[in-house]
Amino acid sequence: MRRYLSSLLAIGALLIAMMPVACNTQTQATAPASSLNPTTPVMTSPTGEPVLPSKMMAAFDSAEQASEIAGFKVAEPSYVPEGYSGGKFTITRLGAGLPEEMKPKFNSTQVQRAYHYQNDQDTMILLVQMVHRFSVGGGEPTEICGRPAERAFTPADPQRVPHDSLTFGWEIDGNYFSLTGWLNETLDEAALVKMACSICID
């Protein structure tokens, strides 16, 4: 999955007219809770960032568990295209392996969740959330349900990505998101925009 992401981060511009989708905290059923004790205190670094169970990456079964470790509320879409189901919430710390003087001075915690179509590893939607502004790699400005956004189209690359892909990047109340979808017969742009519109911060 991660080998695909680097080829997808491009930003874009195109105005999309679409009715908003109501957002709420309900999504598809999640997997059973992991062994993480929800009452376990979250340690922080000298900069105030949460310390992950491992230095660079950790995965959790629920948004609540991921929120506790990430240090911010992890959002979930209330709409997911038919046939797609979400996997674990993966938390990474950008620059975690760098020397201390080279690490980011901002909250670099990133939460990702991949949604696969009937367990097909080559058909995926990837949602990324941070509380620090980031770019999806260049492109054109657009809107996501009235919010300023970026849109980037990336053509298929037989050596790396089997399908054309589309990425949207936008901000909600200090939370920055990117949503990337592999376009094929199971997913079109309208469905991807509808999923993006269904993401809210309570």
C-alpha positions as CSV (number, residue, x, y, z in Angstrom):
1,M,0.0,0.0,0.0
2,R,2.7,2.5,1.0
3,R,4.6,1.9,-2.2
4,Y,1.6,3.2,-4.1
5,L,1.2,6.4,-2.0
6,S,4.3,8.3,-3.2
7,S,3.0,8.2,-6.8
8,L,-0.4,9.6,-5.8
9,L,0.4,12.7,-3.9
10,A,-0.5,15.4,-6.4
11,I,-2.9,18.4,-5.9
12,G,-5.6,19.6,-8.1
13,A,-8.1,22.2,-9.3
14,L,-11.6,21.6,-10.6
15,L,-15.0,22.8,-9.3
16,I,-17.3,19.9,-8.5
17,A,-21.0,20.7,-8.1
18,M,-22.5,18.1,-5.8
19,M,-25.2,18.0,-3.1
20,P,-23.6,17.7,0.4
21,V,-23.7,14.4,2.3
22,A,-24.8,14.5,5.9
23,C,-21.9,13.5,8.1
24,N,-22.0,11.7,11.4
25,T,-19.9,9.4,13.6
26,Q,-21.5,6.2,12.4
27,T,-19.7,4.1,9.8
28,Q,-19.4,0.5,8.9
29,A,-18.9,-2.0,11.7
30,T,-15.3,-2.1,12.9
31,A,-13.2,-5.1,13.9
32,P,-13.1,-6.2,17.5
33,A,-11.2,-3.9,19.8
34,S,-7.5,-4.5,20.2
35,S,-5.7,-5.2,23.4
36,L,-4.9,-1.5,23.9
37,N,-6.3,-0.5,27.3
38,P,-8.3,2.7,26.6
39,T,-7.4,4.0,30.1
40,T,-3.7,3.7,29.5
41,P,-2.1,7.2,29.9
42,V,-0.7,8.6,26.7
43,M,3.0,9.6,27.2
44,T,4.1,12.8,25.4
45,S,7.4,13.9,24.1
46,P,9.1,17.2,25.2
47,T,7.3,18.9,22.3
48,G,3.9,17.6,23.5
49,E,3.4,15.0,20.8
50,P,2.0,11.6,21.8
51,V,4.6,8.8,21.9
52,L,3.7,5.8,19.8
53,P,4.0,2.2,21.1
54,S,6.7,1.8,18.6
55,K,9.0,4.6,17.3
56,M,7.5,4.9,13.8
57,M,4.2,3.1,13.4
58,A,1.2,1.5,15.3
59,A,-2.1,0.1,14.1
60,F,-5.5,0.1,15.9
61,D,-8.9,-1.4,15.3
62,S,-11.0,1.6,16.2
63,A,-11.0,5.4,15.6
64,E,-11.3,5.8,19.4
65,Q,-8.1,3.9,20.0
66,A,-6.3,5.8,17.2
67,S,-7.5,9.1,18.6
68,E,-6.1,8.4,22.0
69,I,-2.7,7.7,20.7
70,A,-2.7,10.3,17.9
71,G,-3.7,13.1,20.3
72,F,-6.5,14.4,18.1
73,K,-10.0,13.1,17.1
74,V,-9.7,10.7,14.2
75,A,-12.6,11.3,11.7
76,E,-14.5,8.6,9.9
77,P,-16.7,8.9,6.8
78,S,-20.4,8.2,7.2
79,Y,-20.5,7.1,3.6
80,V,-18.3,4.4,2.1
81,P,-18.8,3.2,-1.5
82,E,-20.6,-0.2,-1.8
83,G,-18.3,-3.2,-1.5
84,Y,-15.5,-1.3,0.3
85,S,-14.5,-2.0,3.9
86,G,-12.0,-0.3,6.1
87,G,-8.9,-1.8,7.6
88,K,-6.9,-0.8,10.6
89,F,-6.1,2.8,11.5
90,T,-2.4,3.1,11.0
91,I,-0.5,5.9,12.9
92,T,2.9,7.0,11.7
93,R,5.2,9.8,12.9
94,L,6.9,11.6,10.0
95,G,10.6,11.8,10.4
96,A,10.6,9.4,13.3
97,G,13.9,7.8,12.1
98,L,15.7,11.0,11.7
99,P,18.3,12.5,14.1
100,E,16.7,14.7,16.7
101,E,17.9,17.9,15.1
102,M,16.3,16.9,11.8
103,K,12.9,15.9,13.1
104,P,9.8,18.1,12.3
105,K,9.2,20.8,14.9
106,F,5.4,20.4,14.4
107,N,2.9,17.6,15.3
108,S,3.9,15.2,12.5
109,T,1.4,12.4,13.6
110,Q,-0.4,11.0,10.5
111,V,-3.4,8.6,10.6
112,Q,-4.2,6.5,7.6
113,R,-6.9,4.0,6.9
114,A,-7.2,2.0,3.7
115,Y,-10.6,0.8,2.3
116,H,-10.3,-2.2,0.0
117,Y,-12.9,-3.6,-2.4
118,Q,-13.7,-7.1,-1.4
119,N,-10.2,-7.7,-0.1
120,D,-8.7,-6.8,-3.5
121,Q,-5.3,-5.3,-2.7
122,D,-5.1,-3.5,-6.1
123,T,-8.4,-1.7,-5.5
124,M,-8.2,0.8,-2.7
125,I,-9.4,4.1,-1.2
126,L,-6.8,5.7,1.2
127,L,-7.8,8.3,3.8
128,V,-5.1,10.3,5.5
129,Q,-5.5,12.8,8.4
130,M,-3.1,15.2,10.1
131,V,-3.4,18.4,12.2
132,H,-0.5,20.0,10.3
133,R,-1.1,21.4,6.9
134,F,0.3,19.2,4.1
135,S,0.1,19.2,0.3
136,V,-1.0,16.3,-1.9
137,G,1.6,17.2,-4.4
138,G,0.4,19.8,-6.9
139,G,-2.6,20.2,-9.2
140,E,-5.6,22.4,-9.3
141,P,-7.9,24.1,-6.8
142,T,-11.5,22.8,-6.4
143,E,-14.1,22.5,-3.7
144,I,-15.4,19.6,-1.5
145,C,-19.0,20.4,-0.5
146,G,-18.2,24.2,-0.4
147,R,-14.8,23.9,1.3
148,P,-11.6,24.9,-0.6
149,A,-9.8,21.8,-1.8
150,E,-7.2,20.4,-4.1
151,R,-7.7,17.8,-6.8
152,A,-5.1,15.7,-8.6
153,F,-5.5,13.1,-11.2
154,T,-2.7,10.5,-11.7
155,P,-2.7,8.1,-14.7
156,A,-2.1,4.5,-14.2
157,D,1.6,3.3,-14.2
158,P,1.9,-0.4,-15.1
159,Q,5.1,-0.6,-13.1
160,R,3.6,0.9,-9.9
161,V,-0.2,1.6,-9.9
162,P,-2.6,-0.6,-11.8
163,H,-5.4,2.0,-12.1
164,D,-5.8,5.7,-12.7
165,S,-6.2,7.5,-9.3
166,L,-7.7,10.7,-8.0
167,T,-6.7,12.5,-4.9
168,F,-8.5,15.3,-3.0
169,G,-7.0,17.4,-0.2
170,W,-8.9,19.7,2.1
171,E,-9.1,21.1,5.6
172,I,-11.8,21.0,8.3
173,D,-11.4,23.0,11.5
174,G,-7.6,22.6,11.7
175,N,-7.6,19.0,10.5
176,Y,-6.1,18.3,7.1
177,F,-7.2,15.3,4.9
178,S,-6.3,13.6,1.7
179,L,-8.6,11.0,0.1
180,T,-7.2,8.9,-2.8
181,G,-9.2,6.4,-4.8
182,W,-8.2,4.0,-7.6
183,L,-10.7,4.6,-10.4
184,N,-12.3,1.6,-12.0
185,E,-15.7,0.0,-12.4
186,T,-16.1,-0.1,-8.6
187,L,-15.3,3.6,-8.0
188,D,-15.9,6.8,-9.8
189,E,-15.2,10.5,-9.0
190,A,-18.8,11.2,-7.8
191,A,-18.5,8.4,-5.2
192,L,-15.1,9.6,-4.0
193,V,-16.5,13.1,-3.6
194,K,-19.5,11.8,-1.7
195,M,-17.2,9.9,0.7
196,A,-15.1,13.1,1.2
197,C,-18.2,15.2,1.9
198,S,-19.4,12.7,4.6
199,I,-16.3,13.3,6.8
200,C,-16.9,15.7,9.6
201,I,-15.2,16.8,12.8
202,D,-17.5,16.9,15.8
